């Protein structure tokens, strides 16, 4: 199954609104499980939504390095990926 991933969080243009023209991640043409994005991020946090307009399923992190998946509302909400300085990131 191919997933789409969208940015959400105060470090992104969409803010914490799950249905605010959230920026999509780009999928590699060589490996459809590899996503990337290059863009300007603000200081703050973000997560990855699978479906715009819906919170779970989503991805975040609990340790700052490993992605954590939240498939349903019944599952624990992972923490955010953090941006410490405003700038362009890949």
ZISUL-V780469 format. One record per helix or strand of 2 or more residues. SS is the DSSP state (h for helix, s for strand). FROM is the first residue (numbers start at 1). LEN is the number of residues. If there is no record, write none. Layout:
SS_FROM_LEN, SS_FROM_LEN
This chain:
s_6_4, s_26_2, s_35_2, s_39_3, s_44_6, s_58_4, s_67_4, s_81_3, s_87_3
